[in-house]
Structures are given as C-alpha cells and as structure tokens.
Amino acid sequence: LPPRVKLSRGHHAAMQLGDVPDFMARLRSEAAISYRCLEFGILTAARSAEMLGARWDEIDIEARAWTIPANRMKAARAHRVPLSARAVAILCELKVVQTSEYVFAGQRSGKPLSSMSLAMALRRLGIGNVTVHGFRSCYRDWAGNHTGHPCELAEHALSHVIGDKAEQAYRRDDALERRRPLMEEWAAF
C-alpha cells in the first residue's frame, strides 16, 4: 500500500490582533450568556469544549483559579487556569443568577450551551470569518509579540505539552502564579 497521507485541516480563522480590544468591548456590551461564555473563553485562552463544559465545582473564586479535570482536556491532563479580575467578575455575575451545575448553562435546559451558540454569537455581531478557536491564536500572537513573558508560559496557558519526555517528567509544577500576570495583561489588552 502507498504511505498513509497525513490529513491537514489548516489553521482556524482568527481575528486580526489589533481588532480584539474593540471586539471585547462589544462583547461586554451584550447581555446574553453566550457572549459571557465567549468573553470568558477568550480571557482564559480555553478551548470551546473546556469553557462550555465548565462546572462550578471546578472554579475556586477565592484562589482565582479554574481547574479543568483531565477527562475534559484534550491532552488528558488536568489543567489549572489563573483567572484575571475580569474573568472572576464574569463568574461572580453569573453565580448570582445561575442555578445549574454548569457555569455557562442554557436558560431553559440547565445543560451547557452548545458550541453552535458561540458561533451564532459571533454571527450576530457581524463576525463571520472568525472561529472561536482562532482567539487562541490571537492570544498566542499577542503573548509572543507584545510581552516579555517566556514562551513556555504562553504555551502552558494554552495547555500545550511542552518539552521532551525527560523535561515533562521533571517539570511537574504548572507555574500558575507565574502565568497569573500574563493573563491579567491579556485581559487588560
């Protein structure tokens, strides 16, 4: 048989980095939960499934951290996310009105929002050529080009596996406190 051909999906469509601050301001002006979910996802550089499935028992507002369990992560490893002041504000706002175990639950069902709700939120704002996942690329471009933070912190914020097997075996701490200023700066941007 011929060699197996590797599939290539290409890159997720991303917004121009310079347009992100104005877009975030537009998101904040909207009241629907899908907009809060999208804003939270951008602030945390989370994947769609991670933010849509976020549960209140994963959130520690006092510690300003979100711990996503391994069974919900692409790399099958738990991931802690430092929460910026704005991300905490979103959670506090939702905690007052939310009765579901899910942070971003549908109003009638109590179940997590669908991934389509985020795509529809973008469409309702007139943003048709961008994907939700593309905002992770925006974050990474910003972190690499506009901050002095080490590459490993920016990659860790995306929950990417960093280094070879030996480095992974010895580097066990997740540098949560070192990543906290990075995420605050991203929120300020």
C-alpha positions in Angstrom: 0.0 0.0 0.0 1.1 3.6 -0.5 2.3 5.5 2.5 -0.5 6.9 4.7 -1.3 10.5 3.8 -1.4 12.8 6.8 -4.6 14.9 6.9 -4.3 18.6 7.1 -7.1 20.8 8.3 -5.3 24.1 8.0 -5.5 26.9 10.6 -8.6 28.2 12.4 -9.7 31.6 11.1 -8.6 34.2 13.6 -9.4 37.9 14.1 -6.7 40.4 13.4 -5.0 41.0 16.8 -5.5 44.8 16.6 -9.3 44.2 16.3 -9.5 42.1 19.5 -9.8 45.0 22.0 -12.7 46.6 20.2 -14.4 43.2 19.8 -14.0 42.5 23.5 -15.7 45.9 24.3 -18.6 44.9 22.0 -18.9 41.5 23.8 -19.1 43.2 27.2 -21.9 45.4 26.0 -24.1 42.4 25.2 -26.1 40.6 28.0 -26.7 37.1 26.7 -24.8 34.2 28.4 -23.3 33.1 25.0 -21.4 36.5 25.0 -20.2 36.0 28.6 -19.0 32.5 27.7 -17.2 33.7 24.6 -15.6 36.6 26.6 -14.5 34.1 29.4 -13.1 31.8 26.8 -11.0 34.5 25.2 -9.8 35.8 28.6 -8.7 32.3 29.6 -7.4 31.1 26.1 -9.6 28.0 26.6 -10.8 25.6 24.0 -14.6 25.7 23.3 -15.3 22.4 24.9 -13.4 23.4 28.0 -15.4 26.6 28.6 -18.8 25.1 27.5 -18.4 22.3 30.0 -17.1 24.4 32.8 -18.7 23.4 36.1 -19.0 25.4 39.3 -17.1 22.8 41.3 -14.0 23.4 39.0 -14.0 27.1 39.9 -12.2 28.5 43.0 -13.1 32.1 43.1 -11.1 32.8 46.3 -8.0 31.4 44.7 -8.9 32.9 41.3 -8.3 29.6 39.6 -10.2 27.2 37.3 -9.1 23.5 37.4 -10.2 21.6 34.4 -10.2 17.9 35.1 -8.1 15.5 32.9 -11.2 13.8 31.5 -12.3 17.1 29.9 -8.8 18.1 28.5 -7.5 17.3 25.0 -4.2 16.1 26.5 -6.0 14.1 29.2 -4.1 16.0 31.9 -5.7 18.3 34.5 -5.1 22.0 33.7 -5.2 24.9 36.1 -6.1 28.3 34.7 -5.3 31.6 36.5 -8.4 33.8 36.4 -8.0 37.5 35.6 -10.0 40.1 37.5 -12.4 40.4 34.6 -12.8 36.6 34.4 -13.7 36.5 38.1 -16.1 39.3 37.6 -17.9 37.3 34.9 -18.1 34.3 37.2 -19.4 36.4 40.1 -22.0 38.0 37.8 -23.2 34.5 36.7 -23.1 32.9 40.1 -25.9 35.3 41.3 -28.3 34.1 38.6 -27.1 30.6 37.6 -28.8 27.6 39.2 -27.2 24.9 37.1 -24.0 22.9 37.9 -22.6 24.3 34.6 -21.2 27.8 34.5 -22.5 28.6 31.0 -25.8 26.8 31.0 -28.8 27.3 28.7 -31.6 29.2 30.4 -34.2 26.6 29.9 -32.3 23.3 29.9 -29.7 23.8 32.6 -27.3 22.0 30.3 -24.2 23.5 28.9 -24.6 25.9 25.9 -23.9 24.3 22.6 -20.8 25.1 20.5 -23.2 26.5 17.9 -24.3 29.2 20.4 -20.8 30.6 20.3 -20.6 30.6 16.5 -24.1 32.3 16.5 -22.9 34.9 18.9 -20.1 35.8 16.5 -22.5 35.9 13.6 -24.9 38.1 15.5 -22.1 40.6 16.0 -21.4 40.5 12.3 -18.2 38.5 12.6 -18.5 35.8 10.1 -14.9 35.0 9.0 -13.6 34.1 12.5 -13.7 30.9 14.6 -13.9 30.7 18.4 -10.7 28.6 18.4 -9.0 31.3 16.4 -8.9 33.5 19.5 -6.4 31.1 21.0 -4.1 32.1 18.1 -4.8 35.8 18.8 -3.7 35.2 22.4 -0.5 33.4 21.3 0.4 36.1 18.8 -0.1 38.7 21.5 1.9 36.8 24.1 4.8 36.2 21.7 4.9 39.6 20.1 3.8 42.1 22.8 5.1 40.7 26.1 8.4 39.7 27.5 6.9 36.5 29.1 8.7 33.3 28.4 7.4 31.1 25.5 6.8 28.2 27.9 4.3 30.3 30.0 2.4 31.3 26.9 2.3 27.7 25.7 1.3 26.4 29.1 -1.6 28.9 29.2 -2.9 27.1 26.1 -2.4 23.8 27.8 0.1 22.6 25.2 2.5 19.9 26.1 6.0 21.5 26.4 9.4 19.9 26.0 10.5 16.3 25.5 9.6 13.3 27.7 12.5 13.9 30.1 11.6 17.6 30.6 8.0 16.7 31.2 9.0 14.0 33.7 11.0 16.5 35.8 8.9 19.7 35.3 5.8 18.9 37.2 4.7 22.3 38.5 2.2 24.2 36.3 3.7 27.7 37.1 0.2 29.0 37.9 1.4 32.1 39.8 3.9 32.9 37.1 1.1 32.7 34.5 -1.2 34.9 36.5 0.4 38.3 35.4 0.4 37.1 31.8 -3.4 36.5 31.9 -4.0 39.8 33.7 -2.0 41.6 30.9 -4.1 39.7 28.3 -7.3 40.9 29.9 -6.0 44.4 30.0 -5.1 44.3 26.3 
